Amino acid sequence: MGFFSSVLLLVLHLLQGSRTSLVQLNANGYEGVLIAIDPAVPEDETLITEIKDMVTTASTFLFEATEKRFFFKNVSILIPESWKNTQYKRPKHESYKHADVIVAPPTVPGRDEPYTKQFTACGEKAEYIHFTPDFVLGKKQNEFGPPGRALVHEWAHLRWGVFDEYNDDEPFYMAKSKKIEATRCSIDITGINRVYKCQENNCVTRTCRVDANTKLYEKDCQFFPDKHQTEKTSIMFMQGIDSITRFCNEKNHNREAPSLQNKKCDSRSTWEVISNSEDFKGTVPIAAPPPPPVFSLLKISERIVCLVLDKSESMGNHNRLNRMNQAVKYFLLQTIENGSWVGVVDFDTTAHIKSKLIQIKSNNERRKLLESLPTEASGRISILMPWIMFKEIYPQVDGSEIMLVVAGEDKNIRNCMDRVKQSGAIIHSIALGPNADPAVTEMSAVTGGMHFYTTDQSESRGLTDALWTFGSGNTNSSQHSLQLESKGLMLSSNPWMNGTVTIDSTVGKDTFCLVTWDKQPPGISLWDPSGTPRGNFTVDEDSKMAYLSIPGTAKVGVWTYSLQAKANPETLTITVNSRAANSAVPPITVNAKMNKDTSSFPSPMIVYAEILQGYIPILGASVTAFIESDNGETEVLELLDNGAGADSFKNDGVYSRYFTTYQENGKYSLKVQAAGKAKTVMRSLRHLPNRGTYIPGWAVSGEIEGNPPRPESDEDTQTDLESFTRIASGGAFVISNVSKLPLPDLYPPSQITDLEATSDEDEIRITWTAPGDDFDVGTGKDERSCRTYALQKHGCKGGSNFWEKLNLILVLLGIAGVMFIETYGN
């Protein structure tokens, strides 16, 4: 408990749904930049002033750093609902999940380092920037430089997908000149290498010693840059040096250094990556200085949701109407937070207001809304009609949410796309079945909403899972509903569906269990961790569902369920949700996404799943992705956090894998299941990658002017976690150009990026993570030739770089004529 004493509740964008930025580049200026203040941050008007100053300074610095090409044109600051000042506007499409920069408590108490959540490939946009209040207020300027400069450093991570030009894991390297150099860019940045230790007010400085094993400087050695420099590059090394105003380019880039930029971007300079971006290609430098940024102050308001439900004739197929009603009832009974306003509209050729907006204060309002759901499917479809009707329910549309469930197609929908975009409403959509209008995806995209797709397979939990994702708005995470189980089976010869659900101590409040069936109510048995039966399910035979709400806080441990089908064949499903048990302890959460929304064969895609407790990465979990195609076929992938293949960083809490086994053209949906075992899963307390450079101090006339030491933990991980399970939906994506003909082996093994060598007397041990047959998936048909191909062929980006590094390792270790022992796998 003490560990989280200063870590309060965090925002939605860290919990569910793929993040989307609203930023657009218009006439060299970035518009729609969103900076969100976390609900855990106490009200402080000075913080808003400092955010404005930071962005204004950063805009000028960015303009000069990009050779008069980019600046910040307009920026919105999203303010928590709990702040008392009422003079702020209500947001339109802006929400926490759209934030480009979040201002929130530190990941670990005392660590105010700025960083960017970046787990995609070189040149691809990152997730968000995290600044702490103390950092924005200028209290950490000695350690990281002015906040405006740090914002430009992090913006380069976020927008252009470049990486740092330092490396805490490899702070020094042996240059070709046989001289030990600090990892930096450019090499012309001057400074001295020293061990600098302070105890209370007594500081001792000494020359760095060379480690006999590594032939590099000892662990405690640090590079202290000269305080007075003339070198102008690079912002991605140490943005706090006054003279630095540029990114490293092709001419001055230090390709020898083991920087993350070199490792992740094939030794290209940061400016080469930036100049290859879409931003750069679509602009030319401008002569006149840019205007200062324009700021909008927006305050989160109470949540307003309208369920817009298709009841046209297409909903009569494949049991769609009943499946929709099951999912909506689940959403209303358990998922949507108290305090929200909810209305219901259904539609076919026309639209009908089934319930005007009702504020949910108790179960009474929830049960009343259940009476508003459609009971019969008929008529053609007009998606425009409920839009008109919604404005009757709530004329002040700004910031309200429409949750659209649709199975049919309306050819006129594109005629009003501009009007929908300008409305200020956020439209989330669920496409039900293969014939749902593709234009609804565009409606979600242009309004900042989420889009999901679900097949007509009864055992699929797509509808319920998607509506669960919509359930959490701009509220504290203690109110968010977290999914612990989502499973469906078609049963025939064996009538039993058995399983377990793990309740860990971070959840347990408002635990809710939903069971559905197609034909007859099944036998339902549920036992808590002590073996006590828990019954009293409420049975709704009309909707073919039964549910149980567990009062108080559910007992921590493994719950066991057993469902017995009473019909043959039968389809049964079970869903279990819960909320945070303690508002002071952030729950463990999972966020799933694909690296893009569309792909054309044979271009591969990447699956990502991030597991966090608050902002702290969770390591050692077992993570499985389920990718379902239009026809109901499901591909199962184990996701890995090993730093190989699709996974950018080892042990950062982001689990990844390539997806290449496209079965057909069309829509696919993603769901991820994460499970952790006690004593195996752990919190990572390491400093996060992709952060602003910490300045240990300055060299002045050969002496050290030290800064306060960077806060460190006594251990890299904490293992006091219990077993847990979580489910997350990752939205929908579309694949095109898949051939119906048999295909050759198109995908090579992944690049090897983690080669290491250790010596013991006359033996050297070379280790690396073996790639798969298709990038990081599968096993090579001939393992040795596959590895040789991965290391030597140009298509795998191995080639001479591998052998150069191997040769360098041998030289550094002083070994010749050795016996190699190859170890494969992790």
N, C-alpha and C positions, 0 to 999 in steps of 0.2 A: 504493500500500500504506500509506504513512504517514498518509494522510487517514483511514483506518479503524483506526488503531492502538488507539484506545480504544473502537471500536464492535465489540462481540463479537456473539455469536449471539443471535438474537431468537426470539420465541415464535410459536407456531402461529397465533394469531389474526391475525397480520399476513400470513400466507401463503395459506391456503386456506380456503374455506368461508365462508358468510355468518355473521356474528356474531350471537349471541343472548344477551340478558341474562336472568338468572334472577331479577331484582328484581321483587318484588310489594309493593303497598301494602296494608297491613292495619291497620285502626284508626289511621290517620294515620302509621303508622311504616313505613319502608322495610325490608323483609326480603329476605334473599338477596343483599345487596350483596357483590360479590366484588372484593377487591383482590389482585392477583397480582404477586409479586416475580419479575422476569425471571431466567432461569438465569444471565445474565451478571453479576448483582450478587453480589459476594463476601458470604460469610456475616457477618452483623452483627446480634446480638440487639437492639442499640439501635434499629435500624431498625424492628423490630416494635413496640417500645415507642412510638416516635415516630409510627408509623402509628395506633396506638390513641389517642394524645393528639390527633392531628390530627382524627380522626373524631369523638371526643368533643366537642372544641371546636366543630367544624363542626355537629354535631347541634343544639347550643344556638343557635348563630348562625342556622342554617336555620329553626329553630322561630320565632324572633323575626322573621326576614326575611319569612316567609310568613304573618305575622299568626296565629301559634300553630296552624299547620295541619299541618306536616310535620316529621319528625325521623328519624334513623337508629336503627332498632330492633335489628337484628342484622346483623353483618358478618363475613364469612369472609376470612381472609388466607391466600393460597395460596403456599406456601414451596417453593423449588426442591428437587429430589431430591438435588442435590449437597451441600446443607447437612447438617452432621453430626448435629445434635440429632435424636434419635429419639423425642422425647416428643410428637410431633404426630400427629393422627389422619389416616387415609387419606380423601381426598375421596370424595364420592358422585358427584353429577352435575357438580360444579364442575371446570372445566378452564380453560386459558388462553384459549380462544376465547370463554368466557363472562365474562371479566374486564370489570368496569365501570371499574376504575382499574388501570393497570399502573405499577409502579415499575421503571424501566429506565434504562440509560445515556441521555444526551441525544442528540437527533437529530444534532446537530453537536457535536463536542467543545467543552466550555466553555459551551455554551448550556443553562442549566438552567431555562428558562422553562416554566411549566406550560401545557399546552394540551389542547384537546379535538379529537379527530378528528371533524370535523363537515362533511359534504358534502350533507346532505339539506335539504329546504325548511324554511321557518319553521314552528315548531310541531311538527316531527317529531324523534324521538329521534336522537341522534348515536351514534357507534360506541364510543368509549372515551376516558378521560382518561389522559394521560401525565404522571407526575411523575418527576423524577430523584431518586436517593438523597440528593444534597446538598440538594435542595429540601425533602424530607420531614424531613431532619435539622435544618432551620432555618437552614442556612447562607446562604440567599438571602432572608432575611426583609426586609432593608433594601430590596431591589429590588422585591419582590412582596407584601410584607405577610405576616402570619402564615399558615402553611399551612392552618389550618382555614378561614379566610376565603376563601382561594383555592379550596379544595375546593367551597365553596358557589357561587362564581362559575362554576367548571367544571361543577358538577352542573346548574346552570341551562341550560348549553349541552347537556349530555348528555341530561337527562331531559325538558326542556320545549322544546328547540329554539329558544332565544332566541340573540341575537347580541350582540357587543360594542358598547358605546356610545362607543367611540373609533374612530379610523381612522388608522393609520400612513401610509397613502397620501394622505389628505386631513386632516392634523392641524388645519388652520384653514379657516375659511369666512367669507364676507361675509354678515353677518346683515342682516335687513331694516332694522335700525337704521343701516345703513351702517358698522357697526363690525366689525372683524376679531375673531372669537371662536375660541377653542379648541374643537375638536369634543369635546363632553362632554354628560353628562346627570347632574344637572340643570344648567341654566345658572347656578344660584346657587352652584355650587362656585367658590370664589374662588382666585385665584393670580396669578402674573405670567408674562409671556412674555419669555424671555431666550435669548441664545446663550451657552452655557456650555462652554468648552473647557479640557481639562486635558492637560498634557504633563508626565509624571512627577508631581512634587508641586506643580507650578505651575499654578493654575487662573485663567482669565480670564473675566469676565462682562461682557456688553455688551447694550445694547438691540437688539431685533430690527429689522431693516430691511425695508421693503416691496419686494418684487420688482416691477420695472416691467412685466413681462409678465403675471404672474398677478394682480397687485394684492393679493396676500396676503403673509404674512411669508416670508422667505427659508427655504431648505431646512433650515438648521441651527437654526432657532428651535424652542424647546421650551416647553411649558406646565409651570410648576412650581406645584403646588397649595400653598396656605397650609397649614402644618403644623397649625395650630389652626383647625378648621372647626366650624360648627354644622349645616351641611346634611347630611341623612340619606340622600340618594340620589345615585348609584345604584351598586349592587353590580356591575353590568355595565360601569360606567365604570372606577372605580379602587377595588377592594376593600380596598386597603391603607390608605385614609384612616380614621382611628379613628372619626370621627363617622358614617360611612356604615354604615347598618344595614338599608336598605330597597332595593327595586327601584323604578325610575321607574314612575309610574302615569299615568293619563290626564290628571290635573290638572297634574303637574309635568314631564311628558315634553317634551324639547326636539326638536320635529319639524323644526326648521330645519337641525340639524346633519347633515352627510353621514356619519353613523355607519352601521356595518353593520346595526345593528338597524333603522334607518329604511329602508335600501336593501332589505333582505331581507324585512321584515315590513310593508311598505306604511305605514311611519311610525307603526305601533302601538307603544305602550310595552311594555316587557318584562312588566310586571304584567298588561297586557291579554292577552298571549299566554299567560302562566302560568295566569291565571284561566279561560282557555278550554280548558285541558288536561283530559284524562280524570282525572288525579289530583285536580285541583281540584274537578271536578264531583261526584266521589264522596266528598267529605269535608266536614266542618264544623269550625270551630275548636274546640279543647279548652281548658278552663280550667286544668287542673293542669299543672305542668311535666312534660315527658316524662322517663322513666327513662333512665339512661345506656345507650349501646349495649352489646350482648352480643357478644363476639368469639369466633370459633372459629378455631383455628390448624390448618391442613391442609397436609400435605406430599405432594408428588407422589411416587408410587411407581412401580415397574416396571409396564409396560403389560401388561394382560391382555385378550386379544381372543378372542371365540368367533365363528367364521363359522357362521351358521345358514342353511342352503341348502334352498330349496324343491325337492323332487323329485316333487311330485304330478303327476297326469295333465296338468294345464295347462302344465307345463314341456315336454311333448312337442310342443307347437305352435310353429311359427315358429322352429324350431331353437334354442329358448330354452335347453335344458339344455346344449348344447354351447357356446353363446355365454356362458352363465354360467361354465362351467368354464374357458373361455379367459381370461375376466376374472379369475377367482379364481387361476388359475395365475400370471398376470402379477402379481397382488397378492402372492402368496407368494414368487415368485422374485425380485422386485425392489423392491416398494413398501414392505412392512412392514419396520420398522427392526430391526437386530440388537439382542438383549437383550429383545425382546418375547416374551411367552408367548402361544401361539396354540393353540386347539382347534377342532375341526370337528364340527358336528352337522347331519345332514340330516333331513328330515321329509316325511311325507305325512299319513296318518291318525295315525300314531305317529311318534316321534322316535327317532333312532339315533345313538349316540355313535360317530363315525367315527375321531376322534382325541382323546385326552385332551390336556390342556395340555402343550405342548412349548416350551421356551425356545429361541429361534432364536439360535444362536451361529455358525453357518456354513452353507454351502450344503447340508450333509448333512441338517440339520433341515428345510430348505426342501423338498428333494426328497422326504423322507419324508412331509411333509404333502400333497404332490401325490397320493399314493396314497389319500387319504381322500375324494376327491371322488365324488359320485354318478355312476353310469354309465347309469341307466335311470329313466325317468319313469313313475310309475304311482300309482294310489290317489287318494283325496280328500285334502283339506287340513285340518290342525288346527294353527293357528299357536300355540296354547297349549302343545302337547306339547314343542316344543324348549325353551320357557321352563322347564318343569319339569325337563327333562333337564340344562339348563345348570347348575342349582343342584346337581345331583349332581356335575358336573365341578368346580365351584368354589363351595363353600358361602358363602365370604366374598365376596359380590357387590360390595360398595361400590367404586365407581370403575371397575369392569370395563366392557368395551364388547362389545355384541352387534351384529354386522353382519348384518342380516337381508335376504336377497334373496328376494322373493316375487312370484308371478304370479297366485295364486288368491285366493279370498275365504273368510273364516271368520266366520260370523254370530255366533259366541260370543265373539269376541275382546274386545268392549267390556265383557264381564262381569268381566274381570280388570284393567281399566285402572288402578284404584286400587292394586291389589297391585303392578302393574308400576312405577307411579310411586314407591311407597314402597320398592322393592327396593334402590335405590342404584345400579343398573346404568344405563349410557347406551346407548340403542338407536338405532343408525343404520339407516336402511332404504333399500332400492332397490325401487321398484315397477316390475315388468317387464310391460309391455303394458297395455292399457286396462282390464282386468278385475281388476287387483291391488286388494286390499282397501284402501279409503281409510282404514280405522282405523289402518293402520300409520303413516300420517303423524302421527296424533295420538299414537301411542306414542313416536315420535321427539320430538315437541314437548314432551310432559310430562316426558321424561327428559333433556332438554338435548341430544338427538342431532340429526344432520343427516338430511335426507330428499332423495332424488333420484328422478327418474322417467326411464325410457328406453322408447323405442318399440320395435316389433318390426321395424324396418328394419335389415337386416343391415349396411348401410354405416354405421349410426349407431354411434358409439363410446361411447354413454352408459354402458353397464355398466362398461367399462374405465375411463372417465374418473371415474365415481363412486367406484369402489373405490380409484383412485389418491388421491382426495381424502381418503378414510378412512385412508390409509397413514401420515400423519404425526401422531403423538400429542404428548405433552408433552415433546418432546425438543429438543435444540439444532438450529438450522436446518441445520447441516452434515450432519445425518442425514436431513433431509427429501428425499424424491424430488420433483423438479421436472419438469413435463411440457413438452417442447420441441416435440413434434409429435403430432397426433392427427387422422388423415384416413382417410376411407373413400370408395370409389367403386364404383358398379355399372357394369361394363364389358360392352360388347356388340361393336359394330363395331370399336372401337379397343381392342386388348388391353392397352395400356400405361398404367401409372400412374407418373408421374415427379414428382420433387419434390426439395427441398433442406431441410436442417436446419442451423441456425446454432448452433455451439457457441461461447459467449463465455467469457472467462477466469474468470468467477465460478462456472462449472460445469465438468463434464467427468469427475468421479469417478463410478465405477459406472454408466457410460452403458450403457443397455439398449435394444435395438431389438426390437420385436415385430411380426410380420406374420401376419395371419390370412386365411383364404379359406373359401369355401362348398363348392367341389366338388373341385378338384385343386390340388396344390401349385404355386404360380407360380414362374417364374424370378425370382430375387432377385439384384440387383447393388447394391453399396454401395461408394462411393469416398470416401476421406478428403480433406481440403482440398488435399493435394499430388497428388491423382489416383491414389493407390495403392488398388487393390481391397482391400476388407475382406470376407472370406467367412466360412466355417466356421459358418454358421447351424445351430443344433440344430433338426431337423425332427421335430415330433410329429404324425404323420399322423392318429392317432386323434382328437386334439383340433383338427386342422386349423389348426395354428399352427407358426411357426418363430421362433426368437429368437436373438439374439446379444448377449453381454455383452462390452463392449470393455474389455480389461484396463488397469489404471493410470488415467491421466488422458487423456481423449480430446483429440486435437489441436484447437486453437482454429481456427475458420474455418468455411467452408461445406462441409458434407457433402452428397453427392448420392446419391439412390437411384433405382432403376428396377425396377419390378415388371412382369412380363409374365404375363398370365392365360393359362392352358392350357385353359380351358373357355369356352364361349360360350352364354349369358351367365355372368358370374362377378362376385362381390363380393370386393374386396380391401380390407384396412385395414392401416394402419401406425401404430404408436405408438412414440415415443422419449422416454425419461426419463433424467435425470441427477441427480447430487448436487453439492453445493458442492465446488469444487476445493481451497479453502483455508479452514480453520476460522476464520481471523482476518479473512476478507473476506466479508461477507454477500452472498449471491447476489441477483440481481434476481428479484423475485417479482411475481405478479399475483393479486389477489383480486377475484372477481366476485360480484355479487349483484343481485337486484331490490329495489326499495324496499319491497315487501310480498309476502306469500306468497299472498294471494288478492285478486281484484279482480272487481268487477261492471261489466259494460259499461254505459255508455261511459266509465267512469272510467279515465284513462290510467295506465300504469305507467312506471317509470323504470329503465333499466339502468345499473348502475355497474360500473366496473372501475378498481381502484387499482393502480398500478405503483410499487413501492418498491425501493430497495436499502437494507436495514436499515430505518430510519425515514425515509430521504431520498426525496422524490418524484422520479420520473423523468419528464421532459418530452419532447415531440416524438415520441412513439411513434405508430405506426399501430395502432389498436385496433378490432377487428371483433367484433361480437356475433352469435351464431347462435342463434336461438330456434326450437325445434322443437316442433310441435304433436302431438297424439295421432295424427293420420293421417300423420305423417312429413313434412309440409310445413315448410320452413325459411324463416324471415324473416331477412334479413341487414341489420344496421345498423352504420354507421360511428359509433363513439363519439368524442366531442370533449372537449377540455379547454380550451374557449375562454371560459368564464364566461358563456355565453349559453344560453337555453332551459333544459334540465334541469340544466345544469352550473352549480353554485353559485359556484365560484371558478376563475378563470382561472389556469392554470399551477400547480395544486396536486397534480398527479399523479393526479387522479381524473378519469376519462373517462366521459362520461354521454350519454344520449339518451332521449327519450321513445319508448315503444312503444305504438302505438295500433291497429295493423293486426291485430286479432283475427280469426282465420278461423273459429273454432268454439268451442263450450263444451268444457271439459275441462282436462287437464293439459298444461303446457308445460315444456320444459327449456331451460336457458341454458348456453351455452358461449362463452368469449371467447378470442380469439387476439390476442396483442400482438406486434408486431415493431418493432424499432428499428434504424435505420441509423447506422453510425459517422459522426460529425461532425454528425449531425442530432439524435440524442437526447442529453440532458444531465441531470445532477443539479441539482436546485434547492437552493440554499443560502440562500434567502430565509427570513426568519422566518415560521413557520407562522401561518395565521389562527386565530382563535378561541382565544386564549390569555389568561392572566391579564395584567393591565396592568402593564407595567414602569414603575416610579416613578423618574424621572431624578434626583429630589431634592426638597427642600422649600424653600418660601419662608418665611423667618422674619424679620419686621421689615424686609422689602425686600431681604434678603440671601439668597443661595442656599447651602443645605447640600446639596451634591451627593452622589449615590450613585455607586458604581463604574460606569463606562460599560458599556452593554450590548455584549457581544461581537459584533463585526461581521466579515463576510468581505470580502476584497478584491474579490470578484466574486459576482454573484447566481447564476451557474451554473458548472458544470464540464462540459467537453465531451470529456473523455478516455474516453468509453465506446465499446466496440466494438458491432458489430451483434449483435442477440440475437433469439430467438423464445421465447415462452412461451404455454402453454395453461392455462386455468382453467375449472373447472366452477362454475356459479353456482346449482346446486340446481334445484328444481321449484317451480312455482306453478300456481294454478288460476284459470281465467276462467269466469264464469257470465253468463247473461242476454244472450248474443250472439244477435242477431236473424238469421234466415235470409233476411229480405227485404233488398233493396237499401237502403243507408243514405245519408242526406244527408251533406254535409260538416259534421261535428259539431265539429271542433276548430279554434279560431282560431290565428293565429300567436302565438308566444311574446311576452311582454313584452320590450321593448327596455330593457336595463339598463346599457349601456356607451357611451352617447352622449358623444362628445367633440368639441370644437371647437378649431381652431387658426387663427391669423390670420397673414397675410403681406401687409403694406401694405393694399391695398384689397380683399383677398379673404379670405373665411373658408371653412375646410374643415370640414365636419361629417362625422364618421365614426361608424359603429356596426355591429354584427354583425347582418346581415339575418336575420330569423326565417324559418321554413319555412311551408308551407301549413297543416300540422297541427303546432302548437307549433314544434318545431325540426326537423321532418322534412319533406323535400320542398321544392318551390319554388312560390311563389304563382302562380296562373294569370295574374293581371295584377299584375306586380311593384309598380307604383306604387300601385294601389288597395289591394293587400294591405298595403303599408307604411302607407298612410294609415289603413287599418282598424286595424292594429296600434297606431298611435300615438293614435288618436282614440276608438275605440269602447270603451265601458265594459267589454265582455267581455274585452278584452286588457289592461285595467288601465293603459292609457296615458293618454289624455285630457289634461286640463289640466296634469298633472305634467310631461309632456314639454315642452309649450309654455312652461311657467313656467321650466323649466331652460334651454331654448333662449334665452328672453328674458333670463334672468339672465346667461348666457354673453355675449350680445351687449352687455349693459350693462357687464359687467366689462371686456370688451375695448374698450369705447368705440367701437363700430362701429355705424353706421347707414347704410342705403341700400347694402347690399353685394350682391355676386354670390355665390350659394351653389353649391358644387360638392359633389354627393352622391357618396359612395363606399360601395359595398355589399360584402357579404361580410365576411371576417375582417379 
